[in-house]
Amino acid sequence: MATPLSGAYATLANERDGLIDALRDAQRALFTHLLPEAIARGLTPHQFWPLYHLGRETESHPAELARRLGITKPACTASVDQLVAAGLIVRRRSPTDRRRVVLALTPKGRRVLAEVGRKVGQGVEAATAGVPDEDVATAARVLRVLADQLRARRASDLRVRGAA
């Protein structure tokens, strides 16, 4: 039977639990706002995020995209296959290394991403109205640090398991 936490550790654990709850609530709210926009354009969440990441850069390699999304290479390939079939992204050989594949948005992919992004951006603007810019910047910075730390920890855990 678990015993209740007490003292400073309990306060720290409650703050950490509050952070986890806030992250979960923010993710749900984002998905609730994002999903209807993406679905209206024929996208699933598994298709939107690769499209979103490709829209933030000129091009990407599939393994890099999978790493950024935090998914397996086969899962990324499945999403990419669907996006290629929909005419939203294109696969081509790297001009500098013919062994590598490069992914990039098509003009149609850019249009769809711009439409969804515009709606999501309007929602984020409305949600952060009245929140000081420095607080928004701090929240974004803290979330990036958390994500980086969790990815590093996961990579470390996987390396340790692989060595065992």
C-alpha positions, 0 to 999 in steps of 0.5 A: 500500500502506498503511503502519502508523501509529506514535507518538501518532497510532497510539495515538489511532487504536487508541483510536478503533478500540476505540470503534468496535468497542465501539459495534458490539458494543453495538449487536449485543448490543442487537439480539440482546436486543431483536429477539426481544422485538419480533419476538414482538410482530410488530415489525421493527426498522424498526417498533420504533424509531419506536414507541420514539421516539413513546413518549418524547414525546406526539406528533411530526411525521413529518419530526421523527421521520425526523430523530430516527431518522436516516432519510429521510422516505420510509423513515419514512413506510413504517414509519409506514404499517406501524405505522398499519396494525397499529393501533400509531400514529395519524396526525391533523391538528395542532390548531394547524396543519391543514397538518401531520400529527401522529403518536401512539401508540395504546393498543395501541401503548403496551401493545406498547411497554411489554411490549418496553420492560419486557424490554429494561429488565430486560436493561439492568439485568442488563447494568449490574449492578455497574457504578457509576451514574456510569459508566453516566451517563458512557457515556450522556453520551459516546454522546449527544455522539458521536451529536450530533457525527456528526449535525452532521457529516453535516448539514454534509457534506450542506449542502456537497454541496448547495452544490457 
